[in-house]
């Protein structure tokens, strides 16, 4: 049952876990029995409090999932088990349910997972270039003190503390590919921040050998997995494995450690049992489903649980958990330790159909992505926009949230992608400091091509009407399809209805139907507290747009306001 906000707020004496109802609203779940009985009596004796479609606080702008909780335990996730579960047991079976954490307008409210940025507000070029950066890069006025280091893997790294006390993770490029992964990570960090996710502050810094100093308690994790005190020869060994530039500096990524106590990664399915605020199954969160669109655009093929991090903010037990995306070294044309593989984005690591097809033809048939032509540019690796196919893009292995992305989830993400103009894309790419101008230009042009392909494909799955607003007694809206240049000959059939918010029934208003040549409808004269208008888009070249969109209006003192949007999806 969906409780009115006033009733839910009236019975909060005992703190309890929150649970979603049919519209993503939060209600306290663990009431004492006596209070539950009182609530039941109120509901039985107050007809006005019966179930209804819209409530006074709709549409919700904020999902209050930052209520104080005790600090959850830190955990790790096995990459092997995550791969096996995602590949074999977590694939969707049957019909997929709609996303749960959306408001009545189909938007994702601000929460500990997501903050609406460019999707809700205009962002200047300066804001895009700044991204999440607040504290600034490490202070190089004194040597950076190494607090710990690792030698395992192809790209070693340090944890350091600067003269101001700031703590950073220093990551290097692979030896034969200077600037590849570090530049890609900074660029992608800016994009994901603008989308609305929580990400680290990532800076590009050029270091000299004497900018690093071993701390007195520094330990190193060896290639065998042992920890011991770090010695000067360890530092020299690591620095001999990184790509030094002609000016005797090395470009590094300085990733400022996230605020709060680390709790380990989150999963793309289920919930975290020791976080009472975590109530929506992750595979049913729109920002995680729609993440597939953003990952496809930037070729973030390594978008899996191990590249996420939860942190606990505040003092135990009065803090809350925030959820981050981290580690964007395998994005764009970078594969972290080398240029991106040709398979990346085109095929899962384990995919039976192409394997059997190649075997059945004795190798005569070959995967088309093997022959894609990439520019020879070490600074950007393998990235292009001509062969890219939005509907067929895939990460390293199946992602439970990505697999459940519905057209409405993709439409939400596509609206955000559309906010990025060519100039904005070029500005964000410029933060990567790519030294090769032609390579940088290729990267920008490829991102523009991929953006346009994403828009064309996903707007073809819906009736792309959006930005509904009331002004001067008229309902105004935009056709995102015509805005994207996908059609121009559109007309809009409409039918106004009186809507009963208690029974959720609608009644057609006489002589309130017609055809509009523009995206402007005069609001039907009525004294009804709620109105609904059903709109169809007629376009000769876009039959898929002829799906009804229902727009709900609520009467206020000055007039009506838009309170809900439904439909438009096949």
Secondary structure by P-SEA (a helix, b strand, c coil): ccccaaaaaacccbbbbbbbccccccccccccaaaaaaaaaaaaacccccccccccccccccccccccccccccccccaaaaaaaaacccccccccccccccccccccccccccccccccccccaaaaaaccccccccccccccccccccccccbbbbbccccccbbbbbbbcccccccaaaaaaaaaaaaaaaacccccbbbbbbbcccccccccbbbbbccccccccccaaaaaaaaaacccccccbbbbbbccccccccccccccccccccccccccccccccccccaaaaaaaacccccccccbbbbbccccccbbbbbbccccccccccccccccccccccccccccaaaaaaaaacccccccccccccccccccccccccccccccccccccccccccccaaaaaaaaaaaacccaaaaaaaaaacccccaaaaaaaaaaaaaaaaaaaaaaaaaccccccccccccbbbbbccccccccccbbbbbbbbbbbcccccbbbbccccbbbbcccccccccccccbbbbbbbbbbcccccccbbbbbbbbbcccbbbbcccccccc
